[in-house]
Amino acid sequence: MIQYIKEESCDGCGRCVDSCPMDVLRMDKEKEKAMIKYLDDCMSCFICEDECPNPGTIFVDPKRAEWVRLPW
């Protein structure tokens, strides 16, 4: 799951937003920076971290949330 996006090093290119398969990230129109909008939907695929041209701006925790067994 995405842990953070460093605002000071985000240049607002939008690559992370465009590449996220789960639509977790959005562009903050006021700040013109990427922001985490739907954190619970993050599947820790690391695509946003890999696509970011500024290393260290986005940090994805390698541990995914545990699966919850449903009763059916």
Secondary structure, 3 states (H helix, E strand, C coil): CEEEECCCCCCCCCHHHHHCCCCCEEEECCCCEEEECCHHHCCCCCHHHHHCCCCCCEEECCCCCCCCCCCC
